[in-house]
Amino acid sequence: MAELDPVRRLTVLAAAIPGARVASRIVGAPFDDVWAVMSDLEGELGRFQPDLHRVRITRRDGERLEAVARSRWGMRARFDVLLRPGWCWMQSRFLLIGMAARPDPAGTLVALTGGIRVPGRAALVPVLAGLANRRAADRLAARVTARRT
């Protein structure tokens, strides 16, 4: 059985979540440069995820983390995080953020999903989810470019 690359894994996982939308794009930079931005949860995540203001890691155990995030509107959430090269899955009681990346001949292919979770169901509220994820992917590309110059 072939193993799925992180972007394909995120796409398959999101397809199983009602309301989830995945935004993907090529970022014209090497994987290491792109993943340095994507995996910098405390420094960069709030700069490219439109609804986040600040993230603070509260516990680390290898690739498993706990984080507390604040939204731009002051709401707070505690996330369970799985972070490994090319893969980040953040889940709180009401929010979900998924990020994946893999090398591509044109740079790095990135994929983002996430949104507001429906309490008691494995579903996301689809309102604006696709637009927010596309905006995050565009902002991510801009952050990578800014850090490289």
C-alpha positions as CSV (number, residue, x, y, z in Angstrom):
1,M,0.0,0.0,0.0
2,A,1.4,3.4,-1.0
3,E,1.6,6.1,1.6
4,L,-0.2,9.4,0.8
5,D,1.9,12.6,0.7
6,P,0.7,15.2,3.3
7,V,-1.2,17.3,0.7
8,R,-3.1,14.3,-0.6
9,R,-3.7,13.1,3.0
10,L,-5.2,16.5,3.9
11,T,-7.4,16.4,0.8
12,V,-8.7,12.9,1.7
13,L,-9.3,13.8,5.3
14,A,-11.2,17.0,4.4
15,A,-13.3,15.1,1.9
16,A,-14.6,13.1,4.8
17,I,-15.7,16.2,6.8
18,P,-18.9,17.7,5.7
19,G,-18.5,21.4,4.9
20,A,-14.7,21.3,4.7
21,R,-13.1,23.1,1.8
22,V,-9.4,22.8,0.8
23,A,-7.5,25.6,-0.8
24,S,-4.2,24.6,-2.5
25,R,-1.6,26.6,-4.4
26,I,2.0,26.5,-5.5
27,V,4.3,28.7,-3.5
28,G,7.4,29.5,-5.6
29,A,9.9,28.7,-2.9
30,P,11.7,25.6,-1.6
31,F,9.8,23.3,0.8
32,D,12.1,24.2,3.8
33,D,11.4,27.9,3.4
34,V,7.6,27.4,3.1
35,W,7.4,24.9,6.0
36,A,9.5,27.3,8.2
37,V,6.6,29.8,7.9
38,M,3.8,27.3,8.1
39,S,5.1,25.5,11.2
40,D,6.0,28.7,13.1
41,L,2.7,28.6,15.0
42,E,3.6,31.3,17.5
43,G,5.3,33.7,15.1
44,E,3.7,33.3,11.6
45,L,0.4,31.5,11.8
46,G,-1.5,34.6,13.0
47,R,0.0,36.5,10.1
48,F,-1.4,34.3,7.4
49,Q,-4.5,32.7,8.9
50,P,-7.2,35.5,8.6
51,D,-9.1,34.8,11.8
52,L,-6.1,34.3,14.1
53,H,-4.4,37.0,16.0
54,R,-2.0,35.1,18.3
55,V,-1.0,31.5,19.1
56,R,1.0,30.4,22.1
57,I,2.3,26.9,22.6
58,T,1.5,25.7,26.1
59,R,2.8,22.1,26.0
60,R,5.1,20.1,23.8
61,D,5.6,16.4,23.7
62,G,7.4,15.5,20.5
63,E,5.1,16.1,17.6
64,R,2.1,16.6,19.8
65,L,1.4,20.1,21.2
66,E,-1.2,22.1,23.0
67,A,-1.7,25.7,22.0
68,V,-3.9,28.5,23.0
69,A,-5.1,30.9,20.2
70,R,-6.8,34.2,20.2
71,S,-8.9,35.4,17.4
72,R,-8.9,38.9,15.9
73,W,-12.2,39.4,17.9
74,G,-10.7,38.3,21.2
75,M,-12.2,34.8,21.4
76,R,-9.9,32.1,22.9
77,A,-9.5,28.5,22.0
78,R,-7.3,25.6,23.3
79,F,-6.0,23.4,20.4
80,D,-4.6,19.9,20.3
81,V,-2.0,20.0,17.6
82,L,-0.1,17.4,15.6
83,L,2.9,19.0,13.9
84,R,5.4,17.1,11.8
85,P,7.3,18.0,8.6
86,G,4.7,18.9,5.9
87,W,1.7,18.3,8.2
88,C,-0.2,20.3,10.9
89,W,-3.6,19.4,12.3
90,M,-5.0,21.7,15.0
91,Q,-8.3,20.9,16.6
92,S,-10.2,22.7,19.3
93,R,-13.7,22.1,20.6
94,F,-15.2,24.5,18.0
95,L,-12.3,25.1,15.4
96,L,-10.2,23.1,13.0
97,I,-7.1,24.1,11.1
98,G,-5.3,21.7,8.8
99,M,-2.2,22.5,6.8
100,A,0.0,20.4,4.6
101,A,2.9,21.0,2.2
102,R,5.1,18.9,-0.1
103,P,7.9,19.7,-2.6
104,D,6.8,20.4,-6.2
105,P,8.9,21.1,-9.3
106,A,7.6,24.7,-9.3
107,G,8.3,25.2,-5.5
108,T,6.0,23.9,-2.8
109,L,2.5,22.7,-3.1
110,V,0.5,23.8,0.0
111,A,-3.0,22.9,1.1
112,L,-5.1,24.5,3.8
113,T,-8.5,23.6,5.3
114,G,-10.3,24.7,8.4
115,G,-13.3,26.4,9.9
116,I,-15.8,26.4,12.6
117,R,-16.8,22.9,13.8
118,V,-20.4,22.0,14.3
119,P,-20.8,20.9,17.9
120,G,-21.5,17.2,18.3
121,R,-20.8,16.4,14.6
122,A,-17.8,15.8,12.4
123,A,-18.7,18.8,10.2
124,L,-17.6,22.3,9.4
125,V,-19.8,25.3,8.8
126,P,-19.2,25.9,5.1
127,V,-19.9,29.6,5.1
128,L,-16.9,31.4,3.6
129,A,-14.6,28.4,4.4
130,G,-13.3,28.2,0.9
131,L,-12.7,32.0,0.6
132,A,-11.0,32.1,4.0
133,N,-8.7,29.2,3.1
134,R,-7.8,30.8,-0.3
135,R,-7.0,34.1,1.5
136,A,-4.8,32.2,3.9
137,A,-3.0,30.5,1.1
138,D,-2.4,33.9,-0.6
139,R,-1.2,35.5,2.6
140,L,1.1,32.5,3.3
141,A,2.8,32.9,-0.1
142,A,3.3,36.6,0.7
143,R,4.8,35.8,4.1
144,V,7.2,33.3,2.5
145,T,8.3,35.9,0.0
146,A,8.7,38.6,2.7
147,R,10.9,36.3,4.8
148,R,13.1,35.3,1.8
149,T,13.9,38.9,0.8
